[in-house]
Amino acid sequence: MTLRTALALLLCLPACQADPVVATDAATDAPDVVDAPVSVDAPADAPSALDGGGRCSFNRDCIPTERCECSETAGCRCAPGARGAGLPGVTPCTSGDDCASALCVEGSGGTSLCSDACERSDDCPAALPRCLSISGVGDFCARNPSSPDGGADGTALVGMFGARSARFERAQHGNTGADRLLIEAHFGGDPACPTASSPTPRRTVTIRGVRATADATPQTEADGVAAVLFDFGGDLTTAPLLRATAVRVVPRAYERNGRVSLSVTATFPGGTITGELVAPHCTSLDD
């Protein structure tokens, strides 16, 4: 499945995947970009031996003569087709079609590997040691964010829009008012604090209105949190700007004028951006 590709780092899925995915740790761990399906647990309309064509996250959600495939318009559904035989953490892949699970994720060193569902990190192979969780996808094995090609600062955000998946590799924050934060996560561009002459990143998601606190109470759009996606490279959407319809952030750490760490789930028309970020302070982002 080509629906989820990157998770971080941040994660590529089953037959429905076009590119590898990146994803968040599940259970006792935390999440990275992935070309992934809809959910680890079979959805309400999942197919049975007598019912083909239902929604899916993995090949195991489909009857034996079908595989899990994804598209931007239909999402991930079971469809007739040959399944792959690739093993998690062992077999290189270009899409979920290569994998027994239908899940192909971004590994280290620019190589994508077959992955599979997990309940905890102990279930995962050494090459994909983290059990990560992506809203609408479920829990699956992903690479360590500190691996080569992962976010150097611990950022592991993945965008999944239909069959498209792409990661965000770094983040920064500024202060807005006495107790609010502006956070920007990027892929590409200059990792230094932004200036008027900084090169444009390939994609950026901004999260505004986050309360400056280490309190792990979730913050949502009802609390004034808002997110906007600027996809300058057109990797996730043809729209140059998309506003999130729902946002949920959970603070993990906060140091005034230091670093901010958050878990993020943002829903946009046509897709989601989920994962974790670590954002150092940039005075150029202060309001």
C-alpha positions in Angstrom: 0.0 0.0 0.0 1.3 3.2 -1.0 -0.8 5.3 1.4 1.8 5.7 4.0 5.5 6.2 3.2 7.9 7.8 5.4 7.2 8.0 9.4 10.4 9.7 10.2 11.6 9.3 10.0 9.5 10.0 10.5 7.5 6.1 7.3 5.5 2.9 2.8 2.8 0.4 3.2 1.0 -2.4 1.4 0.1 -2.7 -2.1 -1.6 0.7 -1.6 1.8 2.3 -1.0 3.6 4.3 -3.5 6.4 5.4 -1.3 7.9 4.4 2.0 6.4 5.9 5.2 7.7 7.5 8.4 5.7 7.4 12.1 5.0 7.5 16.8 5.9 4.9 19.4 3.0 2.7 20.5 2.1 1.2 23.9 5.1 1.7 26.2 7.1 3.4 23.6 6.4 6.5 21.6 5.8 7.2 17.1 7.7 8.2 12.6 6.8 8.7 7.6 5.0 5.6 6.2 3.2 4.3 3.2 0.6 2.7 5.4 -3.0 1.4 5.6 -5.9 2.6 7.6 -5.7 0.8 10.9 -4.1 -2.1 12.7 -7.3 -3.5 13.9 -9.6 -4.6 11.2 -12.2 -1.9 10.6 -15.9 -2.4 11.1 -16.4 -3.1 7.4 -13.3 -5.3 7.1 -13.7 -8.2 4.6 -14.3 -11.8 5.7 -14.1 -15.1 3.8 -17.5 -14.2 2.4 -17.0 -10.5 2.0 -14.2 -9.0 -0.2 -13.4 -5.4 -0.9 -13.6 -4.1 2.7 -11.3 -1.4 4.3 -7.9 -2.6 5.4 -4.6 -1.7 7.0 -2.6 -4.9 6.2 -3.0 -7.8 3.8 -4.2 -9.9 6.8 -7.3 -7.8 6.8 -8.3 -9.1 3.4 -9.5 -12.5 2.1 -6.7 -14.7 0.6 -7.4 -13.7 -3.0 -7.0 -10.0 -2.3 -4.4 -7.6 -1.0 -4.6 -4.2 0.7 -4.3 -1.3 -1.8 -4.7 2.4 -1.2 -5.7 5.5 -3.2 -6.2 9.1 -2.4 -9.9 8.9 -3.4 -10.9 5.5 -1.9 -8.5 5.1 1.0 -7.2 1.6 1.7 -9.3 -1.3 0.6 -8.9 -4.9 -0.2 -8.6 -5.6 -4.0 -7.7 -8.6 -6.1 -4.0 -8.9 -6.6 -0.8 -10.9 -5.8 0.7 -10.3 -2.4 4.4 -9.7 -1.7 6.5 -12.0 0.4 9.0 -9.6 1.9 9.8 -10.0 5.6 9.8 -7.1 8.2 13.2 -5.5 8.8 14.9 -7.8 6.2 13.5 -7.3 2.7 14.1 -4.1 0.8 10.9 -2.7 -0.8 9.7 0.0 -3.2 6.1 -0.3 -2.2 3.7 -2.4 0.0 3.3 -4.8 -3.0 6.7 -6.2 -2.1 5.8 -7.0 1.5 3.8 -9.9 3.0 2.2 -7.4 5.4 1.5 -4.7 2.6 3.6 -2.3 4.7 6.8 -0.7 3.3 8.5 1.9 5.5 11.6 4.1 5.4 14.6 2.5 6.9 18.1 3.9 7.6 20.5 5.0 4.9 17.8 5.8 2.3 16.6 2.2 2.0 13.0 1.2 2.5 12.2 -2.1 4.3 9.1 -4.2 4.7 7.5 -3.7 8.1 4.5 -5.2 10.0 2.1 -4.5 12.9 3.4 -4.6 16.5 2.1 -4.2 20.0 5.4 -3.2 21.6 9.0 -2.5 20.5 10.0 -6.0 21.5 7.9 -7.3 18.6 10.1 -5.4 16.1 13.3 -6.4 14.2 16.6 -4.7 14.9 16.5 -2.7 11.6 13.1 -1.3 12.6 13.3 -1.2 16.4 10.4 1.2 17.4 6.8 0.3 17.6 5.1 3.4 16.4 1.5 4.6 16.2 -0.1 6.6 13.4 -3.7 7.8 13.7 -5.7 6.0 11.1 -3.0 3.5 10.4 -2.2 1.7 13.7 0.9 0.4 15.4 3.8 -0.8 13.2 7.6 -1.3 13.3 9.7 1.8 12.3 13.3 2.9 12.4 14.9 4.9 15.2 14.6 8.6 14.7 18.3 9.0 15.6 19.2 6.8 12.6 20.8 8.3 9.5 18.2 10.3 7.5 16.1 10.7 10.6 15.5 14.0 12.2 18.7 15.1 13.8 16.9 16.9 16.6 14.5 14.0 17.3 11.7 15.3 15.1 9.7 12.4 13.5 6.6 13.8 11.8 5.0 12.1 8.8 2.4 13.4 6.4 0.0 10.9 4.8 -2.3 12.1 2.1 -4.0 9.2 0.2 -1.2 7.4 -1.6 1.3 10.1 -0.8 3.6 10.1 2.3 6.4 12.4 3.3 8.3 13.3 6.4 9.3 16.5 8.2 12.9 16.3 9.4 13.4 19.2 11.8 11.5 21.8 13.8 12.0 25.2 15.5 9.8 27.4 17.7 9.3 31.0 18.7 7.4 32.8 21.5 4.1 34.5 20.7 2.9 36.6 23.6 3.5 35.7 27.2 2.5 32.0 27.1 2.0 30.8 23.6 4.3 29.2 21.0 4.7 29.1 17.2 6.2 25.9 16.0 7.5 25.2 12.4 8.4 21.8 11.2 10.3 21.5 7.8 11.7 19.3 5.2 14.6 20.8 3.2 15.8 24.4 3.4 18.4 25.7 5.8 18.5 24.1 9.3 19.6 27.5 10.8 17.0 29.8 12.3 15.1 31.4 9.5 15.9 34.9 8.1 14.5 36.9 5.2 17.1 35.4 2.9 16.7 31.8 4.0 16.0 29.3 1.2 12.4 28.0 1.0 12.0 24.5 2.5 10.3 21.8 0.3 7.4 21.7 2.8 6.5 23.2 6.2 3.8 22.7 8.7 3.2 25.5 11.2 1.5 25.0 14.5 0.4 28.2 16.3 -1.3 28.8 19.6 0.4 26.0 21.6 0.5 26.8 25.3 4.1 27.2 26.6 4.1 24.3 29.2 5.4 20.9 30.0 1.9 19.9 31.2 1.0 16.8 29.3 -2.7 17.8 29.1 -3.7 17.5 25.4 -4.3 20.9 23.6 -6.6 21.1 20.6 -8.2 23.6 18.2 -10.7 24.3 21.0 -7.8 25.7 23.0 -6.7 27.9 20.1 -4.2 25.6 18.5 -4.1 25.8 14.7 -2.0 24.1 12.0 -1.3 25.1 8.4 0.6 23.0 5.7 2.7 24.7 3.1 3.6 22.1 0.5 5.9 24.0 -1.8 7.2 20.9 -3.4 3.8 19.3 -4.0 4.8 16.1 -2.4 1.6 15.6 -0.3 -1.0 17.8 -2.0 -1.4 20.0 -5.1 -2.8 22.8 -2.8 0.0 25.2 -1.8 -1.7 25.9 1.5 -4.0 23.7 3.6 -5.5 24.5 7.0 -6.0 21.7 9.5 -9.6 20.9 10.4 -8.5 19.3 13.7 -5.3 19.5 15.8 -4.2 17.7 18.9 -0.8 18.3 20.6 0.5 16.8 23.8 3.5 18.5 25.4 6.4 16.2 26.3 8.9 18.8 27.5 9.3 22.6 27.6 12.2 25.0 28.5 11.7 28.7 28.1 13.9 29.9 25.2 15.3 26.3 25.0 13.6 23.3 23.5 10.0 22.2 23.1 8.9 18.6 22.6 5.4 17.7 21.4 3.3 14.8 20.1 1.3 16.1 17.1 -1.9 14.8 15.3 -3.2 17.2 12.7 -6.1 16.4 10.3 -6.3 18.2 7.0 -8.6 17.9 4.0 -7.3 14.7 2.4 -4.7 13.6 4.9 -3.0 13.8 8.3 0.3 14.8 9.8 1.3 12.9 12.9 4.4 12.1 15.0 6.7 13.9 17.4 8.9 16.9 17.2 11.6 18.5 19.1 12.0 22.3 18.4 14.8 24.5 19.6 14.1 28.2 20.1 14.7 30.7 17.3 14.5 34.4 18.2 13.7 35.2 14.6 10.3 33.3 15.1 9.3 35.4 18.2 6.4 37.7 17.8 
